[in-house]
Amino acid sequence: MKHIRLLFILALCLLGSVMIACNGGTEDLTNSPETESSAVTVAPTEEPTEAATELQTTETVMEEITMEPQVTISVIADGKTDYTILAAADLQASNAEDIAYLTAVMDAKYGTHPAVAEGGEGKIISLVYGGNRLDYALNMDETTGNIAVTAGSPEAMSRAIRYFVTQYCGNSDGNLLVPVENYTYTYAEDQIDNSHFLSYEGGDKTVLAPSDKDGTLMTPAWLDTAVMVELRIDTASIGGMFKDSYDLIDFYAATGVNVLWLSPVYERGAGGNGYGNVGLHRIEPGLTGMSDQEAGWNELKRFVDYAHAKGVYILLDIISWGTMYASPLFEEHPEWYNGEAWGNAAFNWQNAEFREWFISTAVENLEKTGADGYRCDCEPFTAGYAVFEAIRTRANEKGMYPVIMAEAEAERKNVFDMEQDGVIDMDRGTLYQHPVNFFVDGHLNIVTDTIRGKGLFKRGSFRYYTNCITNHDYQERNVNGNRLKIGYAAIYAPYIPLWYMGDEFGVTMPYRAVLYDIAVDYGAVGTNADQTYFYEDVKQMIAIRRYYPDIFEYYPLSHKQTNICEVEVEGLTSLENYARYAGNKMVIVVANNEEDSSGVCTVKIPFEDGFAETYKNYKVADLLTGRVVAVGYAETVDNFSAIVPYEHCGVYLVEGIN
């Protein structure tokens, strides 16, 4: 039976609060309510607000809730330890940095650390290789006080040591007390599968909600749930054609990604690559395996239908700047063209016949494939707003409600729900040649600049903004296994996360090239240990985002009003640490971007900024490990101790309890 440890952890966090609360009642954490399938529902037009529940008065003064005592092993007491870290010479060499990190944390937090040796007597923390390559375990012997850390490879040992540090070295008291609870990670059983979080609420189940202050632009409400990946199936090692690529949909559903933006599916023609093609009326035989066009479009529809069955939405890429010179359209309708674009034939948007053909074909493609919208290449500065407004209007008249995403900054009007590069603080051409992560690489501050709207078109005055951390135009990978760049900056942040395929498992590149042309090897997951663990961590991040939709899927009509506040963290200050909040819960994200830091820190809970009311007690839990950090009155738990490794995030749930 598959073991999903994260869900168990999260369930315990919620269950614990229910069990110890005086006044029952749990928060509704569901998505948009179900609607009749025969009609489109229009959501309320008021801007989402955080409901503040009035404090219930009672004559009984509630006592402080405290943590239940645990059976523990004392490793360090009063700055002294009787332990020795025992490890063979080969392990000491292979995991030298990890052992150094372990001892550095103990020095920083407790003022001492066990000696490291190959042999010895007395109490020991033994580090041993053994078992399957991706598995590891921590075993505590209450009788002897010995601790055994076993791992199947140096990478697994590195992960086990980080777990030991963050799980057991984060206590706020002055001593290192290790709970007598064994921990085992078995990759084959403990892989996270987020597919059960996903559901398809498009098509005739679409709920519309306003995404501008005037209520003139009505956007499918499922966009609140979007975690998006750009996918080019012919350069993905899984598949290559639609019929071979159903496993790709399964992969991303398990990841928790529910929107796939497909690179252009149109017939490429001589010299074309997809963005260069013969026109949006023809589908690429290399993707369908069929020369017959009608059968080819049906092949794409089957792919889209399968995605919908898995709770995944599909956006097609639409090209409005022109076609290849070799396109039959160029010969048959020369009046439809005017000049050159990207070295190819540019469309003549002043030609009424062409405009009508393009609009009607775009709507027809949505109708015959069931796709959920368009990413619009080179828009809104090519065809412009009126063309895509007509596509949206005609689709609506046919009972289709597409999401339409511009590539560049868009005024939205009645047309574009968002743009591809929602967060951007430099020229796009420069960004693509020399990629940066705006929130991690020092260009923008995630709290103050989000609230100011800096780096956002129209200063954040619209509802939806993506944080696109990579796309096909990038000439280098920027994530490269950095958990801050995909977690802190995107998955936990108040934006729609968007990245190019492969970043979810830490793909790197040995040379510079446009990502669009580079094959992505999905076989690295399960074989390359570092990429496998990175992928599991990304899935855990997405699971947290999915588990708390009221916090992470909150998009007010003005993005500057989003639910984020700064968190003071003593010991880690190079990035703004933040909290996202709703009702009686807040999730604190602590980032370590300081290479020379041990990650030992103290987190101050922003009660006034993150809670609409005052609660009698509060519970703090580490969402990555399930450890309850503190329980009690606000003055008892107003700050807590944490340890966050370099390029990692600490993620903590603070819950108010009446």
GIGINOR-V247193 format. One record per run of one state. SS is the DSSP state (alpha for helix, beta for strand, coil for the rest). FROM is the first residue (numbers start at 1). TO is the last residue. Records with the same first field share a line. If there is no record, write none. Layout:
SS=FROM-TO ; FROM-TO
This chain:
coil=1-4 ; 21-40 ; 43-71 ; 78-79 ; 81-83 ; 88-88 ; 95-95 ; 111-114 ; 118-123 ; 130-135 ; 141-146 ; 152-153 ; 169-175 ; 180-182 ; 186-186 ; 191-194 ; 198-202 ; 206-206 ; 211-217 ; 226-226 ; 232-232 ; 237-241 ; 245-245 ; 256-258 ; 263-265 ; 267-282 ; 284-284 ; 289-292 ; 310-312 ; 320-321 ; 324-327 ; 333-333 ; 342-343 ; 348-351 ; 370-372 ; 378-384 ; 398-402 ; 407-417 ; 420-422 ; 424-427 ; 434-447 ; 453-455 ; 461-465 ; 469-482 ; 492-495 ; 501-502 ; 506-514 ; 518-519 ; 521-521 ; 525-528 ; 548-548 ; 553-558 ; 562-563 ; 568-568 ; 571-576 ; 583-584 ; 592-599 ; 605-606 ; 611-616 ; 623-627 ; 633-633 ; 638-638 ; 644-648 ; 658-658
alpha=5-20 ; 89-94 ; 96-110 ; 154-168 ; 187-190 ; 195-197 ; 203-205 ; 221-225 ; 233-235 ; 242-244 ; 246-255 ; 285-288 ; 293-309 ; 328-332 ; 334-336 ; 352-369 ; 385-397 ; 428-433 ; 448-452 ; 457-460 ; 483-491 ; 503-505 ; 515-517 ; 522-524 ; 529-547 ; 549-552 ; 559-561 ; 607-610 ; 634-637
beta=41-42 ; 72-77 ; 80-80 ; 84-87 ; 115-117 ; 124-129 ; 136-140 ; 147-151 ; 176-179 ; 183-185 ; 207-210 ; 218-220 ; 227-231 ; 236-236 ; 259-262 ; 266-266 ; 283-283 ; 313-319 ; 322-323 ; 337-341 ; 344-347 ; 373-377 ; 403-406 ; 418-419 ; 423-423 ; 456-456 ; 466-468 ; 496-500 ; 520-520 ; 564-567 ; 569-570 ; 577-582 ; 585-591 ; 600-604 ; 617-622 ; 628-632 ; 639-643 ; 649-657
